[in-house]
Amino acid sequence: MLNKDKIKRFTAENALLEQFMFHFYRLRNAKAFQQEVELRRDLSIFDYQRLSKDLPYAPSERVIDNNLYGYARYLKEFAGITQDLKAYMEHGLFLGRIVHQDQYHWHFPRIITMSEGRRAILKDKIPQKESIAVGPYIHYAPSLYRDAQMKSLKEKLGKVLLVYPFHSMKNVKSSFNYYDLIEEIKRVGKNYDSVLISLYYLDALDKDKQEAYASEGFHLVSAGHKFDPNFVARQRAHIELADLTMSNGMGTQTGFCIYLNKPHYIFQQDINQQAISKQENQRFNANSAGSDKELVAYQRSYFSQLFSELRSDISEHQRAETAKFWGFESIKTKDELRAIWPE
């Protein structure tokens, strides 16, 4: 294990040290962070480069991962919760039976996830912690843009194809045949007025990837940096503008699109994920054993097949299978959430 993981997990296990670090980063970075977040809130939907730039770390939640993508922020705003969640919130869809190693180390006794199926896995893997399913996180976030702004954008863009290329991660680059993907986007997009390419913030700063899509006349957008609390609200705006959504590999956004009643098409491609070093490769592989990886691969293949047909609607089977993994039936009301986190 890398030293940074050891330090992070040692901190997560020690409440006083963890709380000290939380307040340290808030005091050091909160003002600059908030100013930049407010500035980015008003940026054009197409200003993907500015939206993707680094943000200073200024946590609003004590668990580090709870500050990713704005999921915790909007869950709390929805329910009127002002206190810290004091739980580890999974930062997206986890396939197979993989459990992030950090979840074992945080001293808080709860885990937040999306589905009952995932909750059962967590109960089996970490029985000493209570797991809570709240459904697809995007349910709790409204679109970042006002109705008038959304109407104006829709009038400008017309019929929209929204594409999510499989994205890189920190220290792990993803690659695939860009030519084949672009040719497929052009084939599908010929019946649409506009094509939006939603780039993850790491890829949005890659000039080669920018040029590959921009040179075809596609519009580039990004939901923003991972620590931008408006990430999920910006993502919802992108999805609501779309008439059809598309990707070349399933991800958390797949279920979000279906939940928001946007048909989804997966163009099947071989994806290569390469860590930048031997150490990072060990870190990347540390969360799963062989059997877990096999189940993940099977589930990825299953969803790729499920959405392999290009269609303008969502089949009952697609919706039902997606609902199981993203927890459509686990949505909580404001009162239910406040009962879990009473003020």
N, C-alpha and C positions, 0 to 999 in steps of 0.2 A: 504494500500500500504506500502511496506517496505521502510525504510528510504533511502536505496541506490537508489531506483527508484525515490523517491522524489528529492533527491540530483541531480541525473542524469538529470531529466526533468527540474528542476529549472535551471541547467547549460545550457541545450539545448535552453531554452527560452531567455537566456541573452547572447547576442553576445560577449560582452567584456569579460565576465567571461569564456565563452566557448573557446574563442580564447586564453586566458591566459592559460587555462588548456591544450589546444592542444600544445602550445609551451613549457609548463612545461614538459610534458611527452616526447616530442621530444628531448629536451635538456638533460633530465635525462637518457633516454634509447636508443637513436638512434644508438650510436656506437655499443653497445652490441647487439642490435637487428639486425643490418645489418650484423655484423660478424657471428651471428648464422644463419641467413637466407642464407648467402653465403655458409656456411659450409653444411647446410642441402641440398642446391641445388645439391651438388655433391655426396650425400649419395646414397647408393644402393637402388633400388626400394623396396628391401625387409627389409630395416632397419627401420621397422615400429615403433619400440619403441623410437628410437632417434628422428624420425620425429614427434612424437606425444608429446614430452615433452613441458613443458610450455615455452612460449616466453615472454620477457618483452614487455609491451605495448608501442609502439613508433609509433603513427599514422602518416600516410601520407595524410590522408583525415580528415577534421574537424568533420564530422559526424561519430560518433563512429562505427556504423554498416557498414559504407563504407569501413572499414578496415578488414572486414571479407572475407575470402576465395579468396582474390585477384581479385574479380570481378571488382571493380573500377579501380584498377591498370592496368589491361589488357585492359579494355575499353579505358582508356586514352592513353595507349601505342599504341593501334591499330589506334587511330585517331590522334596521335601526340599532345594530349592535355596536357599542363603542369600545368595549373591552377587547383585550387580546384574546384570540381564539384558544390559545394554550393547547394547540393540537397541531400535528403535522398534516398539512393539506397536500395530497398528491398533486403534482403539477401537470396533470394530463392523463391520458389513457395509458395504462400499463397492461401489456399483453401477457399471456401465459400466467405463470405463478411468480413472476419476478417481483421482488420487493427491493426497493432502493435501500442500500445498506444504512443510509442515514436514519431511516425510520426506526431501526433497532436502537439507536443511540440517543435520540432526543428524550429528555426527561419528562416531557409532557405525556399524560396517559391516554391521549386520544389520537385517532387518525381520521381524516376526512377524505372520502373518495366519492366516486360517482354512482356506482351500481351495487345492487345487493350481491351479485355474483362476485364482484371484487371484494366486498365486505367479508364474504365467507372465506375467501382466500386469506385475507389479512387476519381474520379470527384464528385460522389454522396456523398461520406462520408466526404471528405475534399475539398469542392468546392473552397475554397480560395487559393488552391495550384494548380500549373500546374503539370500534370502527363505526363510522357514521356515513351513510350514503345520502348524498344530497342531489343526485341527478347531474345532468350536463351543466357545467359551470356557466356557460354562456346564457343560460336562462335568467340569471340574476343581473346581467349587465344590459342596460339599454344601449341603443346605438349612440355613439359619441356625438353624432351630428344632429342638429335640430331637424324637425320635419321639413321646414322650408329648404334647408340645405340639401337634404336627401332628395327632395323633389327636383330641385335644380340640377343636381348631379345626374339623376336618372334621366331627365329630359336631355341633358347634354350627351350622355353615354348611350342612350337607347337600350337596345337588347344586349345584355352583357353576359359574356363567358368569363368566369373567374377561375384562374388556374393556380394551384398550389404545387409547385415543383418540390420534390423531396428535398429536405433542407439539411444543411450541415449542422453540427453541434460544436460547442467549444472544444477545440483540440481534436476534433474528428471531422474530416472533410467527406462529404458525400459526392459521388460522381456517377454519371450515367451518360447514355448517348444523347447529347443535347440536340443533335441534328434530328434524330428520330422523334424526340418529344416535340420539337418546334414544328416539324412537318405534320404531326398529328394535331397540334393546336391549330394550325392553319386549316387543316381539313375540317375539324369540328367548328372552328370559328368562322367559316365562310358564311354561315347563316346568322351571324351576330353582327351588331353594329360596332361593338367594342370588345376588346380582349384585355382583361386585367390580369397581370401576373403578380401574385402576392409573394414577395420574397421575405424570407426570414432575415432578421437584422444582420446576421453574419454574412449571408449571401448578398444582401442589398449593398454591401460595401465592397463587393468583389467586382472590379471593373469588367473583367471578361464575361461574367455572368450577366451583368447589366447590359453590355453591348449585344450579347447573343439574342436577348429578347427585344431590346429597344430597336435594333436594326430591322426588325420585322414589323415595326409600327405598333407593337403592343404597348399598353400603358402599364408602367411599373408602380406598384404600391407596396406598402409594408405596414404591418400592425404596430411596428415600433420595436424599441429595445426591450429585452426581456424584463427589465426592472421598471418599465414605464407602467404605472398603475392603470393607464387607459388602454393598454394593449388589447384586452378582450372586448372592450367597447368599440374600439376602432375596427377590430376583426369582425364584430357583428355588423357594423356599417357596410363593410365590404361584401359580406354574405347577403345582406338584405338588398344590395344593389344588383345582385346577380340573378340571372334567369336560369343558368346552368352552372354547376361547379365541376371542377375537373382536377385530377392529380395523377401522378405516376407512382403513387404508393400511399397506403392508408396512413392516417395520423389522427391526432385528436380532432383536427378540423373536419374530418370525414363525418363523424357523428354530429358535430355542431351544425354542419350544413343540412343534414337530414332532419335534425330537430327543428330547424328554422324553415323546413319545407322546401328546401332547394335540392333538386335532383343532383346526383353526383355520378361522375363517370371516372373510372380508374383505367388509365392507359398502362398496361402492364410492361414494365421494364426491369432489367437487372440493375440493381442498385449496389454500388460498391462503397462501403464506409471504411475509411482508412485513417487511423490515428496518426498524429504527427510525430510520435516517437514510440519507442518500445515501452517506456514507462506508461505513457498514455494509453497504449493498446492494452496493457495489463489492467489499467484502471477501467477502461471501457468494458472489458470482459468480466470484471470482478463481480458484477451483480447477478450473473446467471450461470448455472451449471449446464451441462450438455442437454439434459432432458428438458430444462426450461427453454433453452434456445430452440429445440426442436418444436416445442409447442408454440412458441412465438412465431416461428417460420410457418407453421401450419395455419395459424390464425391469420397471419398476413396474407397468405395465399388464398385462404377462404374468403376474406373480404375483397381481395382483388378480383376473384371470380364473381362474387356477389354483385359487384359494381362494374363488371366488364362490358355490359351492354350499354351502348349509347342510347339514352331514352330521355324523353322530355317530362317524365313523371317519376314518382317513387313507387315501386311495387310494394304490396303488403308484406312480402317476404323480406325485402330490404329494410323496411321500417321496423319490422318485428325483431330481426336479428340485431340491428343497430341499437334498438331500445334496450336489449339485454346488456350490452357492453357499456353503454353510456348512461344507463339508469333513468330512462324517460319516466318510469313509474316511481322514481325515488325523489322527485321534486318535492321540496318542502315549502310550506306556506310561511309567511312572516311569523305567525304565532308559533308554529312548530319549531322554527329556528330559535326564537326567543325563549322557548321552553328548554331547549338544549343549552343555550347560553343566556341564562337570566341575568339581567343587569342588577 
